[in-house]
Amino acid sequence: MFKKGDIVEVKIDSLTYGGDGLGKVDNYAIFVSDTAPGDVVKAQIVSSKKSYAKAVLLEIIEPSKCRTKPECPLAKVCGGCQWQYIDYKEQLNIKKQIVKETLDKISGMDTPVNDVIASDFQKEYRCKIQYPIQQTKVSKRFLAGYYKKASHELVNIKYCPAQPAIIDEITQYFRDKAQELDLLAYKETNNKGLIRHLIYRYSSTQKNITLTIVINSNKASNNLKELCENIYNKFDSIKGVSVNFNTAKSNVIQGRDYQLICGDDFILEELENENKKITFKISSASFFQVNINTAVKMFNYVRELVKNNTKNPSILDVYAGVGSFTFWLEDLASDITAIEDNPNAVKDARENIKLNNVNPEKINYLQGNADSQLEQLAKDNKKYDVIILDPPRKGCSEIALNALKQLTDKYIIYVSCNPATLARDLKYLNEFGFTPEFAQPVDMFCHTYHIESIVLLKK
């Protein structure tokens, strides 16, 4: 066993969910940041436990064959991407391995895992960007970017290859104009200052943007409104600028209340499946997938699962958002019930019913907490041929899973962004007789350890 401060030489065998490399010295596990499978490195222990230690990279003694030159000049310090120094094909292999090992270890089942569905674009793929804002002490220069790895120190990003280039231009204009208007950035240490975050939504099909400025106030001041108007008038691609009010002393990014200052508070994405073009209205407060190219692949994969296993099914779409799966599957279904807690997303979804000329009687949108809505459906003895689950990172609650066992005796399609909570929930559902047929990983977040997975469960 090693202690803090010890320097070790270790060969990295694999990468873990979270991004760190894993190697062993005398069968003792050592997790080392910023490494790749095959690296032989010198590292310094920063913390140690009985069965493992964490270490920081000091020197690469022998580099892995899968190492490559990062596209981003800030790749070594920025925490936005973790794996830019690893060849993209190897990233996909690593993600498949992580999903397989996590599912096997936590669920206790030997679930087959397919090769990862790749993103066609590894640059400029991010369509939602959230930048925290800070200010320098002396010059009062505004900073916007992502945090350094494992810190709250901001990396001031002038160029990010993962997002559309126009975002860099708008952000730089914001920095200059906010300082010119004597606005202040929020300080976590004393809960003072104004501007907390910039949130961009970019339409990959319309090539326009909404910007939301999150502030530590319940009212938009005149100089803040002037900033919004300047940005709106400066850039043709800006569809609208809104202000979000968040005075909470927490790391929650957005508050509940918004004020539209200029233009529109939504973007439109016009996407196409095998049968028709589908328009999605996505407002500032609604969830939609970050990587649109890969999202379409994921929607189509789920569509094929439904087509190949059912005919004219009744579908329950849980954690439905603005209706991505609902509208993608609508023409295959006899009827769809969708559950979503976010009232803004439900409002968007109901407008999407009109935008896509769907019979409103075919889609029943229920606004409310998934647990309570699922319990009520179970009490009402509802039954569905297919249940689509797309929960947040924390996965499903036991309340939700207990209700699901009563709501279908056929299929559950679980779409997950966290292999650990996915594995936990699969184990729980298996106790009710739902067997995972396979897992299909999907690369939604290139150059990061994040990974989406689609699992088909059959009763």
C-alpha positions as CSV (number, residue, x, y, z in Angstrom):
1,M,0.0,0.0,0.0
2,F,1.2,3.5,-0.9
3,K,0.8,6.7,1.0
4,K,0.2,10.3,-0.1
5,G,3.2,11.8,-1.8
6,D,4.7,8.5,-3.0
7,I,5.9,8.4,-6.6
8,V,5.2,5.2,-8.5
9,E,5.8,3.8,-12.0
10,V,2.7,2.0,-13.4
11,K,1.4,0.7,-16.7
12,I,-2.1,1.7,-17.5
13,D,-4.3,-1.2,-18.4
14,S,-7.7,0.5,-19.0
15,L,-9.7,3.6,-18.5
16,T,-12.6,4.0,-16.1
17,Y,-16.0,5.8,-16.2
18,G,-14.9,9.2,-14.9
19,G,-11.9,9.3,-17.3
20,D,-8.9,8.1,-15.2
21,G,-6.5,5.4,-16.2
22,L,-6.3,2.2,-14.1
23,G,-3.1,0.3,-13.5
24,K,-1.8,-2.1,-10.8
25,V,1.3,-2.3,-8.8
26,D,1.6,-5.6,-6.8
27,N,-2.1,-6.1,-7.4
28,Y,-2.9,-2.7,-5.8
29,A,-5.1,-0.5,-8.0
30,I,-3.9,3.0,-8.9
31,F,-6.0,5.5,-10.8
32,V,-4.0,8.0,-12.7
33,S,-5.5,11.1,-14.4
34,D,-4.7,12.0,-18.1
35,T,-3.5,8.6,-19.1
36,A,-4.3,6.2,-21.9
37,P,-4.4,2.3,-22.1
38,G,-0.8,1.2,-22.7
39,D,0.9,4.2,-21.2
40,V,3.8,3.5,-18.8
41,V,3.9,6.5,-16.5
42,K,5.4,8.0,-13.4
43,A,2.7,9.3,-11.1
44,Q,2.4,10.8,-7.6
45,I,-0.1,9.5,-5.1
46,V,-2.6,12.1,-3.9
47,S,-4.8,9.9,-1.8
48,S,-4.8,6.2,-0.8
49,K,-7.3,3.7,0.6
50,K,-7.0,0.1,1.6
51,S,-7.7,-1.3,-1.9
52,Y,-6.8,1.6,-4.2
53,A,-5.0,5.0,-4.6
54,K,-5.5,8.0,-6.8
55,A,-2.5,9.7,-8.4
56,V,-1.6,12.5,-10.8
57,L,0.5,12.1,-13.9
58,L,4.1,13.3,-13.6
59,E,5.7,11.9,-16.6
60,I,4.9,9.6,-19.6
61,I,7.8,7.1,-19.6
62,E,6.4,5.1,-22.6
63,P,3.4,6.5,-24.5
64,S,0.5,4.4,-25.6
65,K,0.1,3.7,-29.3
66,C,-3.4,5.1,-29.1
67,R,-2.2,8.6,-28.1
68,T,-2.8,11.4,-30.6
69,K,-2.4,15.2,-30.8
70,P,-5.3,17.0,-29.2
71,E,-7.3,19.3,-31.5
72,C,-7.8,21.9,-28.7
73,P,-4.9,24.0,-27.5
74,L,-6.4,23.9,-23.9
75,A,-6.9,20.2,-23.8
76,K,-4.5,19.7,-20.9
77,V,-6.2,22.1,-18.6
78,C,-9.8,22.4,-19.7
79,G,-12.3,20.0,-18.0
80,G,-14.8,20.1,-20.8
81,C,-13.3,17.2,-22.6
82,Q,-11.2,14.4,-21.0
83,W,-9.9,12.3,-23.9
84,Q,-8.8,14.5,-26.8
85,Y,-5.4,12.9,-26.6
86,I,-6.8,9.5,-27.4
87,D,-7.5,8.3,-31.0
88,Y,-11.2,8.4,-31.6
89,K,-11.6,4.8,-32.6
90,E,-9.9,3.8,-29.4
91,Q,-12.2,6.1,-27.4
92,L,-15.1,4.0,-28.8
93,N,-13.4,0.7,-27.8
94,I,-12.8,2.1,-24.3
95,K,-16.5,3.2,-24.0
96,K,-17.7,-0.3,-25.0
97,Q,-15.4,-1.9,-22.4
98,I,-16.6,0.5,-19.7
99,V,-20.3,-0.3,-20.4
100,K,-19.6,-4.0,-20.5
101,E,-17.6,-4.1,-17.2
102,T,-20.0,-1.8,-15.4
103,L,-23.1,-3.8,-16.4
104,D,-21.4,-7.1,-15.5
105,K,-20.1,-5.9,-12.2
106,I,-23.1,-4.1,-10.8
107,S,-26.0,-6.0,-12.4
108,G,-24.4,-9.4,-12.0
109,M,-25.7,-10.4,-15.5
110,D,-23.6,-11.1,-18.6
111,T,-25.4,-8.7,-20.9
112,P,-24.0,-8.6,-24.5
113,V,-22.7,-5.2,-25.5
114,N,-22.5,-4.1,-29.1
115,D,-19.9,-1.9,-30.7
116,V,-20.4,1.8,-30.0
117,I,-22.4,3.8,-32.6
118,A,-20.0,6.6,-33.5
119,S,-20.6,10.2,-34.0
120,D,-20.1,11.3,-37.6
121,F,-18.7,14.6,-36.3
122,Q,-16.1,14.9,-33.6
123,K,-15.8,18.7,-34.0
124,E,-18.5,21.4,-33.7
125,Y,-21.0,18.8,-32.5
126,R,-22.2,20.4,-29.3
127,C,-25.5,22.1,-29.7
128,K,-25.9,23.1,-26.0
129,I,-23.2,25.0,-24.2
130,Q,-23.2,26.2,-20.6
131,Y,-20.4,28.5,-19.6
132,P,-19.8,29.7,-16.0
133,I,-18.8,33.3,-15.7
134,Q,-16.0,34.9,-13.6
135,Q,-14.2,38.2,-13.4
136,T,-10.5,39.0,-12.8
137,K,-9.9,40.8,-9.5
138,V,-7.9,43.8,-10.7
139,S,-8.7,44.4,-14.4
140,K,-12.4,43.2,-14.0
141,R,-12.0,41.4,-17.3
142,F,-14.8,38.8,-17.9
143,L,-13.9,35.1,-18.1
144,A,-16.1,32.5,-19.7
145,G,-15.3,28.8,-20.3
146,Y,-15.2,25.5,-18.5
147,Y,-13.6,24.7,-15.2
148,K,-10.1,23.2,-14.9
149,K,-10.2,19.5,-14.2
150,A,-11.2,18.8,-10.6
151,S,-11.4,22.5,-9.6
152,H,-13.6,25.6,-9.7
153,E,-10.8,27.6,-11.5
154,L,-12.1,28.8,-14.8
155,V,-10.4,28.2,-18.1
156,N,-11.1,31.3,-20.3
157,I,-12.0,29.7,-23.6
158,K,-11.4,31.7,-26.8
159,Y,-11.7,28.7,-29.1
160,C,-13.5,25.4,-28.5
161,P,-13.4,22.9,-31.4
162,A,-16.3,20.9,-29.9
163,Q,-18.9,23.6,-30.5
164,P,-19.9,25.8,-33.5
165,A,-17.3,28.6,-34.1
166,I,-20.0,31.3,-33.9
167,I,-20.3,30.6,-30.1
168,D,-16.6,31.7,-29.7
169,E,-17.4,35.0,-31.4
170,I,-20.5,35.7,-29.4
171,T,-18.8,34.9,-26.1
172,Q,-15.9,37.2,-26.9
173,Y,-18.3,40.0,-27.7
174,F,-20.1,39.3,-24.4
175,R,-16.8,39.6,-22.5
176,D,-16.0,43.0,-23.9
177,K,-19.5,44.4,-23.8
178,A,-20.3,43.2,-20.2
179,Q,-17.1,45.0,-18.9
180,E,-17.9,48.1,-20.9
181,L,-21.4,48.3,-19.3
182,D,-19.9,47.9,-15.8
183,L,-21.7,44.6,-15.1
184,L,-20.3,42.2,-12.5
185,A,-19.8,38.5,-12.5
186,Y,-21.2,36.3,-9.7
187,K,-18.9,35.2,-6.9
188,E,-19.7,31.9,-5.2
189,T,-17.6,32.8,-2.2
190,N,-19.9,35.6,-1.0
191,N,-23.0,35.1,-3.2
192,K,-22.5,38.6,-4.7
193,G,-22.3,39.9,-8.3
194,L,-24.7,39.4,-11.1
195,I,-23.9,37.2,-14.1
196,R,-23.6,33.5,-13.3
197,H,-23.8,31.5,-16.6
198,L,-24.2,31.8,-20.4
199,I,-26.3,29.1,-21.9
200,Y,-26.4,28.7,-25.7
201,R,-28.8,26.5,-27.7
202,Y,-27.7,26.0,-31.3
203,S,-30.0,24.6,-34.1
204,S,-28.0,22.3,-36.2
205,T,-30.6,22.5,-39.0
206,Q,-31.5,26.2,-38.9
207,K,-28.0,27.5,-37.9
208,N,-29.4,29.9,-35.3
209,I,-29.0,30.3,-31.6
210,T,-30.7,31.3,-28.4
211,L,-28.7,32.7,-25.5
212,T,-29.8,32.7,-21.9
213,I,-27.9,34.8,-19.4
214,V,-28.3,33.4,-15.8
215,I,-28.2,36.1,-13.2
216,N,-28.0,36.4,-9.4
217,S,-31.1,38.6,-9.2
218,N,-34.9,38.7,-9.5
219,K,-34.9,41.6,-11.9
220,A,-33.1,42.4,-15.1
221,S,-31.3,45.8,-14.8
222,N,-31.3,48.4,-17.6
223,N,-27.6,47.8,-18.4
224,L,-28.2,44.0,-18.5
225,K,-31.0,44.6,-20.9
226,E,-28.7,46.8,-23.0
227,L,-26.2,44.0,-23.1
228,C,-28.9,41.6,-24.3
229,E,-30.0,44.0,-27.0
230,N,-26.4,44.6,-28.2
231,I,-25.8,40.9,-28.6
232,Y,-29.1,40.4,-30.4
233,N,-28.5,43.2,-32.8
234,K,-24.8,42.4,-33.4
235,F,-25.3,38.7,-34.6
236,D,-27.7,37.7,-37.3
237,S,-27.6,34.1,-36.0
238,I,-29.0,35.1,-32.6
239,K,-32.7,34.2,-32.6
240,G,-33.3,35.5,-29.1
241,V,-31.8,36.5,-25.8
242,S,-33.4,35.7,-22.4
243,V,-32.5,36.2,-18.8
244,N,-32.9,33.5,-16.2
245,F,-33.2,34.4,-12.5
246,N,-31.2,32.3,-10.0
247,T,-30.4,33.6,-6.6
248,A,-29.9,30.2,-5.0
249,K,-26.7,29.6,-3.1
250,S,-26.1,26.3,-4.9
251,N,-24.5,24.8,-8.0
252,V,-27.8,24.5,-9.7
253,I,-27.3,26.3,-13.0
254,Q,-30.8,27.7,-13.7
255,G,-33.7,29.0,-11.7
256,R,-37.4,28.5,-12.5
257,D,-38.2,32.0,-13.9
258,Y,-37.2,33.5,-17.2
259,Q,-37.7,36.8,-19.0
260,L,-37.4,37.1,-22.7
261,I,-35.6,40.3,-23.6
262,C,-35.2,40.1,-27.4
263,G,-36.5,37.9,-30.2
264,D,-37.6,34.3,-29.5
265,D,-36.8,32.0,-26.5
266,F,-36.7,28.8,-28.6
267,I,-35.0,27.1,-31.6
268,L,-36.4,24.7,-34.1
269,E,-34.7,21.5,-35.2
270,E,-36.1,19.9,-38.3
271,L,-35.0,16.2,-38.3
272,E,-36.0,13.4,-40.6
273,N,-36.7,9.7,-40.0
274,E,-37.4,7.1,-42.7
275,N,-41.0,8.2,-43.0
276,K,-41.3,11.9,-42.4
277,K,-39.7,15.2,-41.4
278,I,-40.3,16.1,-37.7
279,T,-40.0,19.6,-36.3
280,F,-39.0,20.1,-32.6
281,K,-39.6,23.3,-30.8
282,I,-37.0,23.5,-28.0
283,S,-37.2,26.4,-25.6
284,S,-34.4,27.6,-23.3
285,A,-35.6,25.6,-20.3
286,S,-36.3,22.3,-22.1
287,F,-34.0,19.3,-22.5
288,F,-32.8,18.0,-25.9
289,Q,-29.8,15.9,-26.9
290,V,-26.5,17.8,-27.2
291,N,-25.2,16.0,-30.3
292,I,-28.0,16.1,-33.0
293,N,-26.3,13.8,-35.5
294,T,-25.9,11.1,-32.9
295,A,-29.3,11.8,-31.5
296,V,-30.9,10.9,-34.8
297,K,-29.0,7.7,-34.9
298,M,-30.2,6.9,-31.4
299,F,-33.8,7.7,-32.3
300,N,-33.6,5.5,-35.4
301,Y,-32.1,2.6,-33.4
302,V,-35.0,2.8,-30.9
303,R,-37.4,3.0,-33.8
304,E,-36.0,-0.2,-35.3
305,L,-36.4,-2.0,-32.0
306,V,-40.1,-1.0,-31.8
307,K,-40.7,-2.0,-35.5
308,N,-39.0,-5.3,-35.2
309,N,-40.6,-6.4,-32.0
310,T,-44.2,-5.0,-32.1
311,K,-47.0,-4.0,-34.4
312,N,-49.1,-0.9,-33.8
313,P,-48.0,-0.8,-30.1
314,S,-49.3,1.2,-27.2
315,I,-46.3,3.2,-26.0
316,L,-45.4,4.8,-22.6
317,D,-42.6,7.4,-23.0
318,V,-41.2,8.3,-19.5
319,Y,-39.0,11.4,-19.0
320,A,-40.2,12.4,-22.4
321,G,-38.9,16.0,-22.6
322,V,-40.2,17.8,-25.7
323,G,-41.1,14.5,-27.2
324,S,-38.0,13.3,-29.1
325,F,-39.0,9.6,-28.9
326,T,-42.7,10.3,-28.8
327,F,-42.7,12.0,-32.2
328,W,-40.1,9.7,-33.7
329,L,-42.3,6.7,-32.9
330,E,-45.8,8.3,-33.3
331,D,-46.5,6.8,-36.8
332,L,-45.7,3.3,-35.5
333,A,-48.0,3.5,-32.4
334,S,-51.7,3.0,-31.8
335,D,-51.3,5.6,-29.0
336,I,-48.6,7.2,-26.8
337,T,-48.7,8.4,-23.3
338,A,-45.8,10.7,-22.4
339,I,-44.6,11.8,-18.9
340,E,-42.5,14.9,-18.3
341,D,-42.0,16.9,-15.1
342,N,-40.7,20.1,-16.7
343,P,-43.7,22.4,-17.5
344,N,-41.7,24.2,-20.2
345,A,-40.9,21.0,-22.0
346,V,-44.5,19.9,-21.8
347,K,-45.6,23.3,-23.3
348,D,-43.1,22.7,-26.1
349,A,-44.3,19.2,-26.7
350,R,-47.9,20.3,-27.0
351,E,-46.9,22.9,-29.5
352,N,-44.9,20.2,-31.3
353,I,-48.1,18.2,-31.7
354,K,-49.5,21.1,-33.6
355,L,-46.3,21.8,-35.6
356,N,-46.2,18.2,-36.8
357,N,-50.0,17.9,-37.6
358,V,-50.4,14.9,-35.2
359,N,-53.8,13.9,-34.0
360,P,-53.9,15.3,-30.4
361,E,-56.0,12.3,-29.3
362,K,-53.1,10.0,-30.2
363,I,-50.6,11.6,-27.8
364,N,-51.5,12.1,-24.1
365,Y,-48.9,14.3,-22.4
366,L,-48.9,14.1,-18.6
367,Q,-47.1,16.9,-16.7
368,G,-45.8,15.8,-13.3
369,N,-43.2,13.8,-11.4
370,A,-42.5,10.5,-13.0
371,D,-42.9,8.5,-9.8
372,S,-46.4,9.8,-9.0
373,Q,-47.5,9.6,-12.6
374,L,-46.4,6.0,-12.9
375,E,-48.0,5.0,-9.6
376,Q,-51.3,6.5,-10.8
377,L,-51.1,4.7,-14.1
378,A,-50.5,1.5,-12.3
379,K,-53.4,2.1,-10.0
380,D,-55.6,2.7,-13.1
381,N,-54.4,-0.7,-14.4
382,K,-53.0,0.7,-17.6
383,K,-50.9,-1.6,-19.8
384,Y,-48.5,-0.8,-22.6
385,D,-46.7,-2.9,-25.2
386,V,-43.5,-0.8,-25.0
387,I,-42.1,1.5,-22.3
388,I,-39.4,4.0,-23.2
389,L,-37.2,5.1,-20.3
390,D,-34.8,8.0,-20.7
391,P,-34.1,9.1,-17.1
392,P,-31.5,11.7,-15.9
393,R,-28.1,10.6,-14.7
394,K,-29.4,9.4,-11.4
395,G,-31.5,6.8,-13.1
396,C,-35.0,5.6,-12.0
397,S,-36.3,5.5,-8.4
398,E,-37.5,2.3,-6.8
399,I,-41.0,3.8,-6.8
400,A,-40.8,4.2,-10.6
401,L,-39.4,0.7,-11.2
402,N,-42.0,-0.9,-9.0
403,A,-44.7,0.8,-11.0
404,L,-43.2,-0.2,-14.3
405,K,-43.5,-4.0,-13.5
406,Q,-47.3,-3.5,-13.5
407,L,-47.4,-1.4,-16.7
408,T,-46.0,-3.8,-19.2
409,D,-45.5,-7.5,-19.6
410,K,-43.7,-7.1,-22.9
411,Y,-40.8,-4.6,-23.6
412,I,-38.9,-1.9,-21.9
413,I,-36.3,0.2,-23.9
414,Y,-34.0,1.9,-21.4
415,V,-31.9,4.8,-22.7
416,S,-29.3,5.7,-20.2
417,C,-26.5,8.3,-19.8
418,N,-24.9,6.6,-16.8
419,P,-23.7,3.0,-17.0
420,A,-23.7,2.6,-13.2
421,T,-27.3,3.6,-12.5
422,L,-28.3,1.7,-15.7
423,A,-26.7,-1.5,-14.3
424,R,-28.4,-0.9,-10.9
425,D,-31.8,-0.5,-12.5
426,L,-31.4,-3.5,-14.8
427,K,-30.6,-5.6,-11.8
428,Y,-33.8,-4.4,-10.1
429,L,-36.0,-4.9,-13.2
430,N,-34.5,-8.4,-13.7
431,E,-36.0,-9.4,-10.3
432,F,-39.4,-8.7,-11.9
433,G,-38.6,-10.9,-14.9
434,F,-37.3,-8.4,-17.3
435,T,-34.2,-9.7,-19.1
436,P,-31.8,-7.4,-20.9
437,E,-31.3,-8.7,-24.4
438,F,-28.3,-6.5,-25.2
439,A,-26.8,-3.0,-24.7
440,Q,-26.1,-0.7,-27.6
441,P,-23.7,2.1,-26.6
442,V,-24.0,5.4,-28.5
443,D,-21.3,8.1,-28.6
444,M,-23.2,11.4,-27.8
445,F,-20.2,13.2,-26.2
446,C,-17.0,12.8,-28.2
447,H,-13.7,13.1,-26.4
448,T,-15.3,12.7,-23.0
449,Y,-15.9,9.6,-20.8
450,H,-19.7,10.2,-21.0
451,I,-21.6,7.4,-22.9
452,E,-25.3,6.8,-23.8
453,S,-26.6,3.2,-23.9
454,I,-29.8,1.7,-25.2
455,V,-30.9,-1.6,-23.6
456,L,-33.8,-3.7,-24.8
457,L,-35.5,-5.6,-21.9
458,K,-38.0,-8.4,-22.6
459,K,-40.4,-9.8,-20.0
